[in-house]
Amino acid sequence: MNELYFVSGLGADQRVFRSLKFQGYEPKHIHWIKPESGESIEQYAKRLTAQIQGKKPIIVGLSFGGMMAIEIAKHIPTEKVILISSAETKYDIPPYYRFFKWVPLHRILPLQFLTLAGFEVACWYFGVTSLQERQLLKSILLDTDTDFFRWAVDQALTWDNKTQPDVFHVHGTSDRVLPIRFTEPDVRIDRGGHFMVLNRAEELIPILEKVIYYEQMTS
């Protein structure tokens, strides 16, 4: 069976991909590891490659995981990098996020405050609507590692990537985390939010199948 590698978003884990299933492919989830002191996103991505066994894999990255997938592809040959609700280069990151480089609230405030105290805001921000989605988001936030969260936010804010591998990018038109006006995806999901990997999976699957199975036939 072919392997399909998934990289989750900042503060998330493999649970966000539970609705994405592709016949003939075994899902392999790349797990976040503890960042080393002063480690860059490039160095971290190189260490993550140890979790990839297949040759020229297809990697699916969500949000910050998409950025990481691009960095991984700089270290190993890949068949395709698929981005969901993510950024292709530094120019896709909204310029107003630079404020947090100079006023780093994510370093100053306790992580519990950043997540649970603003949970209703987080639900709106991520486009979470149903009770099931809210419960999953809350559970993910509670399980988030503090050190990794702070490191990952720093890396996202300072990401300097200007080049990209062979990518296929799907983005929602109502994404509030990474607004679509700053990027040029291959496919737009009408009114899709940042959490559309869960609540719009039925629309995403046939779109991604065309890419995944095409790569299989041509490889």
C-alpha positions, 0 to 999 in steps of 0.5 A: 500500500502507498504511503501518504504523509500528513503534517498537522498545523500549529498546536494541532495533531493528527486528529484534524486529518481524521476525515481525510481517507484515500483508497490505496493509501496508508496515512502516515502522520509526522509527529512534532518533536521538541525543538532544540535551543535556537533551532531554525525551521530549516534545521527542525525540518531536516530532523523530521525527515527521519520519520519519512521512509518512502522514496519521493513521498506525497506530503499533505501539510495543514497551516503551519504544517504546510510551511513545514512540508515545504521545508522538508521538501528542501531536504528530500525529493518529494512527489508533491507537496499538498497545502491545505489552508497554508502559505507557499512563501513568506509573501503569503503571511499577512503583513499585520502579523509582523506586529507580534514580532515586536510585541511577542504576546505569545512569549509573555502570556501563559499559553492557557490564557492564549488558548482557553481564555479566548476560546470563543474567539479561537472558534470564530478565528478558525471557522469552527461551528459544530459542537463536535468541532468545538470539542476537538479544538478545545481538546487539541488546545489543551494538549498543545505543548507550550515550548513547541507552540511558542517556538512554532509561532516565532518560526511562522512569523519570521519564515523567510521562504521565497521558493517552493517545491512542486505544490498544490494549494487548496484554500478557503475563501473565508479563512481568517488565519491566513486570508486568501487575499494574500495568496494564490491557491490552485483551488478555492473552497467557497466560504471555507475556513481555516478548519475546513479540513474537518468541516469541508472534508467531503469537498476536499477529498475529490479535489485531493484525489485527483492530485494524489492518484495522478501523481501515482499514475505518473510516478 
